[in-house]
Amino acid sequence: MLQLALILLMIGLGLYGLATSRHLIKSIIFLNVVEASVILFFLRLFYISEGGVPILPSLGAEPVDPIPQALMITTIVIGASVTALALMMSIKIYHQYGTLDWKILLNKEDNQ
Amino acid sequence: MYLILYGLIIFFIIIMLREKESLRLIIYFAIFSLLMSVLYFLYYAYDVALAEIAIGSALLPLFFIIALGKQKNFVVVSRVEDEFFSEKEGCPGFRLLERFTDSFDLTLDIFFEHHVQIKGAFRERNVDLIILKSHRDGKYVFVMKKSSILHHKLRRVLQEDPRIRFEIVEEDEIYD
């Protein structure tokens, strides 16, 4: 239970950083932090403390559920591609507006 | 065991929240990913741990560092290569551009292409400035796109030079 609470705390800290950071690169990094914490949350939910690896279940211990793990690998790969897309957009934004500061960028949008 | 790892991870998240420098932030993110992959390993998800080590602590920091480097490039494509503008030392046009990029902390990237098409060049490639020579008045034409913020700054630096004329192009416009 304590571990689940700590993971929820990590997700909360990541969302806090995502919401309050002023630099665009920092926002993208905190998006990745939230993603990694959510993956950890799923793995912890399906974890059995006396269990074993879901390979060759005949070796004795009860294996943990392998389906969430397979899904989480997909999440990692998709997160990497989302990050690459966001970084490409940040380069374009820098060339267009000359800054990566959220406050200045939002004001620019209002003026146009 | 688990609690030490959780403490370290939360400690690194708090460091990242307080960090202002981008490069150091990326290094902290790589360390965070490594600690996370240890936790995945302890939760019997060996495959996820392997993927996280490869992607989270090697590939993603590489992406971030490449993106940070690309932001500082000022890409110039030149159709002229003569005594006014070439890559030799002491060319007046080259020195003017260098002064501009130095004052705004950019890196100058120059390509000489004698048959560059202006139509679509700004849209399809990541070009900031195209240099041509006008046949009518013999001036050097600096073509920039309208939406870029850099053209105000460059114009402020190069205002007084009589050899240079500015043209601002809308992104999809045909220019001849």
Boltz contact constraints between the chains, C-beta under 6 A:
constraints:
  - contact:
      token1: [A, 6]
      token2: [B, 6]
      max_distance: 6.0
  - contact:
      token1: [A, 13]
      token2: [B, 13]
      max_distance: 6.0
  - contact:
      token1: [A, 17]
      token2: [B, 17]
      max_distance: 6.0
  - contact:
      token1: [A, 25]
      token2: [B, 22]
      max_distance: 6.0
  - contact:
      token1: [A, 29]
      token2: [B, 29]
      max_distance: 6.0
  - contact:
      token1: [A, 36]
      token2: [B, 36]
      max_distance: 6.0
  - contact:
      token1: [A, 40]
      token2: [B, 39]
      max_distance: 6.0
  - contact:
      token1: [A, 43]
      token2: [B, 43]
      max_distance: 6.0
  - contact:
      token1: [A, 43]
      token2: [B, 45]
      max_distance: 6.0
  - contact:
      token1: [A, 47]
      token2: [B, 43]
      max_distance: 6.0
  - contact:
      token1: [A, 53]
      token2: [B, 44]
      max_distance: 6.0
  - contact:
      token1: [A, 64]
      token2: [B, 44]
      max_distance: 6.0
  - contact:
      token1: [A, 69]
      token2: [B, 45]
      max_distance: 6.0
  - contact:
      token1: [A, 69]
      token2: [B, 48]
      max_distance: 6.0
  - contact:
      token1: [A, 72]
      token2: [B, 48]
      max_distance: 6.0
  - contact:
      token1: [A, 73]
      token2: [B, 48]
      max_distance: 6.0
  - contact:
      token1: [A, 73]
      token2: [B, 51]
      max_distance: 6.0
  - contact:
      token1: [A, 76]
      token2: [B, 51]
      max_distance: 6.0
  - contact:
      token1: [A, 76]
      token2: [B, 55]
      max_distance: 6.0
  - contact:
      token1: [A, 80]
      token2: [B, 55]
      max_distance: 6.0
  - contact:
      token1: [A, 83]
      token2: [B, 60]
      max_distance: 6.0
  - contact:
      token1: [A, 84]
      token2: [B, 63]
      max_distance: 6.0
  - contact:
      token1: [A, 87]
      token2: [B, 63]
      max_distance: 6.0
  - contact:
      token1: [A, 87]
      token2: [B, 67]
      max_distance: 6.0
  - contact:
      token1: [A, 91]
      token2: [B, 67]
      max_distance: 6.0
  - contact:
      token1: [A, 91]
      token2: [B, 70]
      max_distance: 6.0
  - contact:
      token1: [A, 91]
      token2: [B, 71]
      max_distance: 6.0
  - contact:
      token1: [A, 94]
      token2: [B, 71]
      max_distance: 6.0
  - contact:
      token1: [A, 96]
      token2: [B, 147]
      max_distance: 6.0
  - contact:
      token1: [A, 97]
      token2: [B, 149]
      max_distance: 6.0
  - contact:
      token1: [A, 98]
      token2: [B, 149]
      max_distance: 6.0
